[in-house]
Amino acid sequence: MSAAPSGRRDERPASTATGPGRALVAVYGIFALAASARAGYQIATKLDEAPLAYGLSALSALVYVLATVALAGGGGRWRTVAWLAVGIELVGVLAVGTLSVLDAGDFPDETVWSAFGQGYGYVPLVLPFLGLAWLWRTRAGTGPAAA
Amino acid sequence: MPGPLTALVAATSLALAAWALWFVVRDRAVILRQLWGGAVVVGLLVVQAVVAGVLLAQGAASPDAALFWGYVLTQLILLPLAAAWAFAERTRWSSVVLLGAALTVAFLELRLVQIWAA
């Protein structure tokens, strides 16, 4: 196994699932769990109280699960899925965050994305940026030459 | 729930988080001794679950059952998952995962206390 010169770059994309990616997958996993549990509980017990908020809760859960699986998938087609899921996540947290601040009436109960994820230490707001940055860094032609 | 027990759970998980943070800063992977530390936290969580079950059976409190046990279960699986991660990723990033898991356990402990009192 010959070590590549430091200047050389691999043409293939790096795996999204190792190194820092593993930590990212872990955080996504925790949020997938938290959002799914929250949505499941809300929908099972009080869907009619705030259908919009609980529907969005379910959507956020789906997005987190998808992003977790796609990032853990490491690359290939999963990379496209990961871009989509993390992109939707970013739009979701910004849209729901803004709406929940402007119009509390439609959001009587909390979702993970309410007030930009305030109830979760604003991690939901930071996470999509980390996800996009990580997908960008591991894209083709930029990874370290040797894995 | 008994205050001293929940305080102990929170303190041990935060101590584990601090230990993991130290390893992140030092660029080190999780070591076996930290996993034993995690086992202590999980042991306390099991004790806490049993105590909570007994107290609930005696009618000491009436928290939302699905919510309460959901949090208890989540707390129980986080550190074992982080431990599995530590074996798979022998870099500083396993320490980041352990840090995240330990902080989440402490955060869930706070929520448990709130749910219990509600």
Contacts between the chains, C-beta under 8 A, distances in Angstrom:
chain1	res1	chain2	res2	distance
A	18	B	89	6.8
A	19	B	89	7.4
A	19	B	91	6.1
A	19	B	93	5.5
A	20	B	93	5.6
A	20	B	96	7.8
A	21	B	93	8.0
A	22	B	85	6.4
A	22	B	88	7.3
A	22	B	89	4.6
A	22	B	93	5.1
A	22	B	94	7.2
A	22	B	97	6.5
A	23	B	93	4.6
A	23	B	96	3.9
A	23	B	97	5.3
A	23	B	100	7.1
A	26	B	81	7.8
A	26	B	82	7.2
A	26	B	85	6.3
A	26	B	96	7.8
A	26	B	97	4.4
A	26	B	100	5.8
A	26	B	101	7.3
A	27	B	100	5.7
A	29	B	81	7.7
A	30	B	78	7.4
A	30	B	100	6.8
A	30	B	101	7.8
A	30	B	104	5.7
A	33	B	74	6.3
A	34	B	74	7.7
A	37	B	70	5.3
A	37	B	74	7.0
A	41	B	66	6.0
A	41	B	67	6.3
A	41	B	70	6.9
A	44	B	66	7.6
A	45	B	66	7.5
